[in-house]
Amino acid sequence: MRKSIDLNIAYRLIGSGPLVLVSSLLDGRAGLTPIAWNMPVSDEPPIIALEIWEKHFIYKAILETGDFVVNIPSSDMAETCRKLGSVSGAKVDKFGEFGLVKEESKKIKSPRLGSAIGVLECKLRREKAILEKYNIVLGDVVYAEAEESVFTDRWVIESDGPRIMHHLGGKLFYAPDRRII
């Protein structure tokens, strides 16, 4: 038997996609924020979408810089991701506070997370209507890379090694097991 779900959490029925850490710059200061609402939009050209609250430091950083990095953390970073989501980048240098390594991007100004198992370097696609109405940030992917031990042409989950992580809501995360169906 099904039960009624409160509409304020209805997104969790479909929104358990991979958690990403988005990095960008604001006035030369690097920000890093966990974002659970993300999706591919197109593969040709490669475009992704992120929903980011307009009051977040990272949202302002992306608009100012015009670029951002989608860093894919491994599941062993769950506690760090929780901490990153509990403080504001406007008040805290998250890379420094949590001992995270910044590395230069290949094609854009915004920094990458050194420990990410995958990265997508993106240039902001300024789609004013959806940006202003829904806070949806579109990015043209200009460079991508992933750890070869965990990504071939897909995430490799059937062997040992780091895993992508999904956000279930609140402070709960999960990683896929080794079964392929």
Secondary structure, DSSP 8 states (H G I E B T S, - for coil): ------GGGGGGGT---B-EEEEEEETTEEEEEEE--EEEEEETTEEEEEE--TTSHHHHHHHHHSEEEEEE--GGGHHHHHHHTTS-TTT--HHHHTT--EE--SSSSS-EETT-SEEEEEEEE--HHHHHHH-EEEEEEEEEEE-TTTBSSSB--SSSS----EEEETTEEE---S---
